[in-house]
Amino acid sequence: MSDKKILPTFLLCFLFGVFGAHRFFVGKIGTGLLQLITIGGLGIWVLVDLIIIITGSFTDKEGKKIVEWT
């Protein structure tokens, strides 16, 4: 289980997902840069990430699931 929380990850993805802010937040710098360059995969990547975050399957850079909301 990760020490990161779902709520800030979700809010970053929802508000600044096209810039990859949520991926930078959890330590995934490489994919964060890819999202930044591709404008969030033209929005599709951001939508997929939002669904993954809400379902509790999103992981941090160490592969630990982010499961706690607060």
C-alpha positions in Angstrom: 0.0 0.0 0.0 1.3 3.4 -1.0 1.7 6.4 1.3 0.1 8.6 -1.4 -3.7 9.3 -1.2 -6.4 8.9 -3.9 -8.0 12.3 -3.4 -5.0 14.5 -4.3 -4.1 12.1 -7.1 -7.6 12.2 -8.5 -7.8 16.0 -8.2 -4.5 16.5 -9.9 -5.6 14.1 -12.7 -9.0 15.8 -13.1 -7.7 19.4 -13.1 -4.2 19.0 -14.6 -4.2 15.6 -16.1 -3.3 16.8 -19.6 0.0 18.0 -18.1 0.7 14.7 -16.3 0.6 16.3 -12.8 -0.9 13.2 -11.1 1.9 11.1 -12.5 4.6 13.5 -11.3 2.9 13.5 -7.9 3.2 9.7 -7.5 6.8 9.7 -8.8 6.2 8.4 -12.4 8.4 11.0 -14.1 8.8 9.2 -17.4 5.1 8.7 -18.1 4.4 12.2 -16.7 6.7 13.7 -19.3 5.0 11.6 -22.0 1.6 12.9 -20.9 3.0 16.4 -20.9 4.3 16.1 -24.4 1.2 14.4 -25.9 -1.3 16.6 -24.0 -2.5 13.7 -21.9 -2.7 11.4 -24.9 -5.1 13.9 -26.4 -7.3 13.4 -23.4 -7.8 9.7 -23.7 -4.9 8.8 -21.4 -6.3 11.1 -18.8 -9.8 9.5 -18.9 -8.2 6.1 -18.5 -6.2 7.2 -15.6 -9.2 8.8 -13.9 -11.0 5.4 -14.1 -8.0 3.6 -12.8 -7.6 6.0 -9.9 -11.3 5.8 -8.9 -11.3 2.0 -9.0 -8.2 1.9 -6.7 -5.9 0.3 -9.2 -3.5 3.2 -9.7 0.0 2.6 -8.5 3.0 4.8 -7.4 6.5 4.6 -8.8 7.3 1.5 -6.6 4.2 -0.4 -7.9 2.3 0.0 -4.6 -1.5 0.6 -5.0 -2.9 3.9 -4.0 -6.0 2.8 -2.0 -6.6 5.4 0.8 -8.8 8.4 0.0 -7.7 10.7 2.9 
